[in-house]
Amino acid sequence: MKARELMLEREKKLTWEELGKALGRDPVYVDMLLYGYVEQQRRRWRS
């Protein structure tokens, strides 16, 4: 199951461990990946 599908079907918030498991990655990697994505989006919005 993909992480997006997992997030959409659940009502409660996911933990970093659950996201990491869904992506097959370490929770710290998932945290850094999402942080990088959010920062990139912020830069686009400011442009």
ZATORVO-601184 format. One record per atom (N, C-alpha, C): residue in three letters; atom name; x, y, z. Coordinates in Angstrom, 2 decimals. Layout:
<roses>
+------+------+---------+---------+---------+
| resn | name |       u |       v |       w |
+------+------+---------+---------+---------+
|  ALA |   CA |       X |       Y |       Z |
...
+------+------+---------+---------+---------+
</roses>
This chain:
<roses>
+------+------+---------+---------+---------+
| resn | name |       u |       v |       w |
+------+------+---------+---------+---------+
|  MET |    N |    0.85 |   -1.17 |    0.00 |
|  MET |   CA |    0.00 |    0.00 |    0.00 |
|  MET |    C |    0.90 |    1.25 |    0.00 |
|  LYS |    N |    0.55 |    2.19 |   -0.78 |
|  LYS |   CA |    1.34 |    3.42 |   -0.85 |
|  LYS |    C |    1.03 |    4.31 |    0.34 |
|  ALA |    N |    1.99 |    5.15 |    0.72 |
|  ALA |   CA |    1.84 |    6.02 |    1.88 |
|  ALA |    C |    0.64 |    6.95 |    1.74 |
|  ARG |    N |    0.44 |    7.50 |    0.54 |
|  ARG |   CA |   -0.69 |    8.43 |    0.34 |
|  ARG |    C |   -2.02 |    7.74 |    0.59 |
|  GLU |    N |   -2.17 |    6.53 |    0.05 |
|  GLU |   CA |   -3.40 |    5.78 |    0.25 |
|  GLU |    C |   -3.61 |    5.46 |    1.74 |
|  LEU |    N |   -2.53 |    5.13 |    2.41 |
|  LEU |   CA |   -2.61 |    4.83 |    3.84 |
|  LEU |    C |   -3.07 |    6.05 |    4.61 |
|  MET |    N |   -2.54 |    7.22 |    4.27 |
|  MET |   CA |   -2.92 |    8.45 |    4.97 |
|  MET |    C |   -4.38 |    8.81 |    4.69 |
|  LEU |    N |   -4.84 |    8.61 |    3.46 |
|  LEU |   CA |   -6.20 |    8.99 |    3.10 |
|  LEU |    C |   -7.26 |    8.10 |    3.75 |
|  GLU |    N |   -6.94 |    6.84 |    3.96 |
|  GLU |   CA |   -7.95 |    5.93 |    4.50 |
|  GLU |    C |   -8.02 |    5.97 |    6.03 |
|  ARG |    N |   -7.06 |    6.57 |    6.67 |
|  ARG |   CA |   -7.05 |    6.62 |    8.13 |
|  ARG |    C |   -7.53 |    7.96 |    8.63 |
|  GLU |    N |   -8.24 |    7.95 |    9.72 |
|  GLU |   CA |   -8.72 |    9.20 |   10.31 |
|  GLU |    C |   -7.72 |    9.79 |   11.28 |
|  LYS |    N |   -6.97 |    8.95 |   11.96 |
|  LYS |   CA |   -6.00 |    9.47 |   12.92 |
|  LYS |    C |   -4.69 |    9.79 |   12.20 |
|  LYS |    N |   -3.88 |   10.57 |   12.85 |
|  LYS |   CA |   -2.60 |   10.94 |   12.26 |
|  LYS |    C |   -1.64 |    9.75 |   12.28 |
|  LEU |    N |   -0.79 |    9.70 |   11.29 |
|  LEU |   CA |    0.21 |    8.64 |   11.21 |
|  LEU |    C |    1.45 |    9.01 |   12.01 |
|  THR |    N |    2.15 |    8.00 |   12.49 |
|  THR |   CA |    3.41 |    8.23 |   13.16 |
|  THR |    C |    4.53 |    8.14 |   12.12 |
|  TRP |    N |    5.71 |    8.64 |   12.48 |
|  TRP |   CA |    6.85 |    8.55 |   11.58 |
|  TRP |    C |    7.18 |    7.08 |   11.31 |
|  GLU |    N |    7.00 |    6.23 |   12.32 |
|  GLU |   CA |    7.28 |    4.80 |   12.15 |
|  GLU |    C |    6.33 |    4.18 |   11.11 |
|  GLU |    N |    5.06 |    4.54 |   11.17 |
|  GLU |   CA |    4.09 |    4.01 |   10.21 |
|  GLU |    C |    4.39 |    4.50 |    8.80 |
|  LEU |    N |    4.74 |    5.78 |    8.66 |
|  LEU |   CA |    5.09 |    6.31 |    7.34 |
|  LEU |    C |    6.34 |    5.62 |    6.80 |
|  GLY |    N |    7.32 |    5.45 |    7.66 |
|  GLY |   CA |    8.55 |    4.77 |    7.25 |
|  GLY |    C |    8.27 |    3.35 |    6.78 |
|  LYS |    N |    7.44 |    2.65 |    7.51 |
|  LYS |   CA |    7.09 |    1.28 |    7.13 |
|  LYS |    C |    6.36 |    1.26 |    5.79 |
|  ALA |    N |    5.43 |    2.20 |    5.59 |
|  ALA |   CA |    4.66 |    2.25 |    4.34 |
|  ALA |    C |    5.56 |    2.54 |    3.15 |
|  LEU |    N |    6.60 |    3.34 |    3.37 |
|  LEU |   CA |    7.52 |    3.69 |    2.28 |
|  LEU |    C |    8.71 |    2.74 |    2.19 |
|  GLY |    N |    8.85 |    1.86 |    3.17 |
|  GLY |   CA |    9.99 |    0.95 |    3.19 |
|  GLY |    C |   11.28 |    1.67 |    3.51 |
|  ARG |    N |   11.18 |    2.72 |    4.32 |
|  ARG |   CA |   12.34 |    3.54 |    4.67 |
|  ARG |    C |   12.40 |    3.77 |    6.17 |
|  ASP |    N |   13.54 |    4.25 |    6.63 |
|  ASP |   CA |   13.72 |    4.62 |    8.02 |
|  ASP |    C |   12.87 |    5.85 |    8.34 |
|  PRO |    N |   12.26 |    5.91 |    9.51 |
|  PRO |   CA |   11.43 |    7.07 |    9.86 |
|  PRO |    C |   12.18 |    8.40 |    9.78 |
|  VAL |    N |   13.45 |    8.42 |   10.10 |
|  VAL |   CA |   14.23 |    9.66 |   10.02 |
|  VAL |    C |   14.38 |   10.08 |    8.56 |
|  TYR |    N |   14.57 |    9.13 |    7.65 |
|  TYR |   CA |   14.66 |    9.44 |    6.23 |
|  TYR |    C |   13.35 |   10.06 |    5.74 |
|  VAL |    N |   12.22 |    9.49 |    6.16 |
|  VAL |   CA |   10.91 |   10.00 |    5.76 |
|  VAL |    C |   10.73 |   11.43 |    6.26 |
|  ASP |    N |   11.15 |   11.69 |    7.49 |
|  ASP |   CA |   11.07 |   13.04 |    8.05 |
|  ASP |    C |   11.87 |   14.02 |    7.20 |
|  MET |    N |   13.10 |   13.68 |    6.87 |
|  MET |   CA |   13.93 |   14.57 |    6.06 |
|  MET |    C |   13.36 |   14.74 |    4.66 |
|  LEU |    N |   12.82 |   13.69 |    4.09 |
|  LEU |   CA |   12.21 |   13.75 |    2.76 |
|  LEU |    C |   11.03 |   14.71 |    2.74 |
|  LEU |    N |   10.14 |   14.59 |    3.71 |
|  LEU |   CA |    8.98 |   15.46 |    3.76 |
|  LEU |    C |    9.36 |   16.90 |    4.08 |
|  TYR |    N |   10.34 |   17.09 |    4.95 |
|  TYR |   CA |   10.81 |   18.44 |    5.26 |
|  TYR |    C |   11.35 |   19.11 |    4.00 |
|  GLY |    N |   12.14 |   18.37 |    3.22 |
|  GLY |   CA |   12.68 |   18.90 |    1.97 |
|  GLY |    C |   11.58 |   19.26 |    0.99 |
|  TYR |    N |   10.55 |   18.44 |    0.91 |
|  TYR |   CA |    9.43 |   18.71 |    0.00 |
|  TYR |    C |    8.70 |   19.99 |    0.43 |
|  VAL |    N |    8.44 |   20.13 |    1.72 |
|  VAL |   CA |    7.73 |   21.31 |    2.22 |
|  VAL |    C |    8.55 |   22.57 |    1.97 |
|  GLU |    N |    9.85 |   22.51 |    2.22 |
|  GLU |   CA |   10.70 |   23.68 |    1.98 |
|  GLU |    C |   10.71 |   24.06 |    0.51 |
|  GLN |    N |   10.74 |   23.08 |   -0.38 |
|  GLN |   CA |   10.71 |   23.36 |   -1.81 |
|  GLN |    C |    9.40 |   24.05 |   -2.19 |
|  GLN |    N |    8.29 |   23.58 |   -1.64 |
|  GLN |   CA |    6.99 |   24.19 |   -1.94 |
|  GLN |    C |    6.93 |   25.62 |   -1.41 |
|  ARG |    N |    7.48 |   25.86 |   -0.24 |
|  ARG |   CA |    7.49 |   27.22 |    0.32 |
|  ARG |    C |    8.27 |   28.17 |   -0.58 |
|  ARG |    N |    9.37 |   27.71 |   -1.10 |
|  ARG |   CA |   10.17 |   28.57 |   -2.00 |
|  ARG |    C |    9.39 |   28.89 |   -3.27 |
|  ARG |    N |    8.65 |   27.92 |   -3.77 |
|  ARG |   CA |    7.84 |   28.16 |   -4.98 |
|  ARG |    C |    6.73 |   29.17 |   -4.70 |
|  TRP |    N |    6.11 |   29.07 |   -3.53 |
|  TRP |   CA |    5.00 |   29.97 |   -3.18 |
|  TRP |    C |    5.51 |   31.40 |   -3.01 |
|  ARG |    N |    6.74 |   31.55 |   -2.54 |
|  ARG |   CA |    7.29 |   32.88 |   -2.31 |
|  ARG |    C |    7.74 |   33.55 |   -3.61 |
|  SER |    N |    7.96 |   32.76 |   -4.63 |
|  SER |   CA |    8.45 |   33.31 |   -5.90 |
|  SER |    C |    7.36 |   34.05 |   -6.64 |
+------+------+---------+---------+---------+
</roses>
